[in-house]
Amino acid sequence: MVTRKARLCHTTLSAHLHRLHLSPDPFCPWYRTTPEAMEHFLLQCSCFHSQHIALCSRLSALAITTLDLPTLLVTSGVHPSFQSADLRLTCPFLRKTSQLPCLSYPHGLPHGS
């Protein structure tokens, strides 16, 4: 369920909430000029640099060297034999960044709710 929401970008990240008129702006709370979309959160936000490094290291141990949104959300680029392992590594990243509970809400809640 969580990965399906993430794949569809149905999250409590500001970019999605802004499209639903539930957030005043689409921007990352730490980098106010960058929309807080799934790609920014999972791949670029330097607020989560140490989590990004740990995830990259664990994925490279599985010979997954392409780090992009489709790979992390197992929509493409991952051999079927590694797909469940890929998800098992992406979900801890979401937990460590405190985003997994937010992605689990059925309709999404704004930040701070």
C-alpha positions in Angstrom: 0.0 0.0 0.0 2.8 2.4 0.9 4.7 1.8 -2.2 1.6 2.1 -4.4 0.9 5.5 -2.8 4.5 6.5 -3.4 4.4 5.4 -7.0 1.3 7.5 -7.6 2.9 10.3 -5.6 -0.1 10.2 -3.2 1.8 11.3 -0.2 1.9 13.9 2.5 4.8 15.6 0.8 4.1 19.3 0.2 4.0 19.1 -3.6 1.1 16.6 -3.5 -0.8 18.4 -0.7 -0.4 21.7 -2.6 -2.1 20.2 -5.6 -5.0 19.2 -3.3 -5.1 22.7 -1.8 -4.1 21.3 1.5 -0.7 23.1 1.7 0.0 26.8 1.1 3.0 26.0 -1.1 4.6 22.9 -2.8 8.1 23.5 -1.3 10.4 21.4 0.8 10.4 22.6 4.4 14.2 22.7 4.4 14.8 24.0 0.9 12.1 26.6 0.3 12.8 26.9 -3.5 12.5 23.2 -4.3 9.2 21.4 -4.5 8.9 18.6 -2.0 8.0 15.9 -4.5 8.8 12.2 -4.2 11.9 12.5 -6.4 13.4 15.3 -4.3 12.6 13.5 -1.1 14.0 10.1 -2.0 16.9 11.2 -4.1 18.0 14.8 -3.6 17.1 16.4 -0.3 20.4 16.9 1.5 18.5 16.9 4.8 18.4 13.1 4.4 22.0 12.8 3.1 23.1 10.1 5.6 20.0 8.0 4.8 20.6 8.4 1.1 24.2 7.2 1.5 23.1 4.2 3.6 20.4 3.3 1.0 22.9 3.6 -1.9 25.4 1.4 -0.1 22.8 -1.3 0.6 21.5 -1.2 -3.0 24.9 -1.4 -4.5 25.5 -4.6 -2.4 22.7 -6.1 -4.5 24.3 -4.8 -7.7 21.6 -2.2 -8.1 23.6 0.8 -9.2 21.0 3.0 -10.9 19.5 5.2 -8.2 16.4 6.8 -9.6 12.7 7.0 -8.7 11.5 4.0 -10.8 14.3 1.8 -9.3 13.6 2.8 -5.7 9.8 2.3 -6.1 10.5 -0.9 -8.1 8.6 0.2 -11.2 11.4 -0.6 -13.6 15.1 -1.3 -13.8 15.2 -3.9 -11.1 15.6 -7.6 -11.9 12.6 -9.5 -10.5 14.8 -11.5 -8.2 15.9 -8.3 -6.4 12.5 -6.4 -6.3 11.5 -7.5 -2.8 15.0 -6.8 -1.5 14.8 -3.3 -3.1 11.6 -2.6 -1.3 12.9 -3.9 2.0 15.7 -1.4 1.7 13.5 1.6 0.6 11.0 1.1 3.4 13.6 1.5 6.2 14.7 4.7 4.4 11.2 6.0 4.7 11.0 5.0 8.3 14.3 6.6 9.2 13.2 9.9 7.6 9.9 9.7 9.5 7.9 9.6 6.2 6.6 6.0 6.3 3.9 6.8 8.8 2.9 9.8 6.7 2.6 7.7 3.6 0.5 5.2 5.4 -2.5 7.5 6.1 -5.4 6.6 3.8 -6.0 10.1 2.6 -2.8 11.9 3.6 -2.5 14.5 6.3 -0.7 17.9 6.0 2.6 18.3 7.8 2.2 19.0 11.4 -1.2 17.4 11.7 
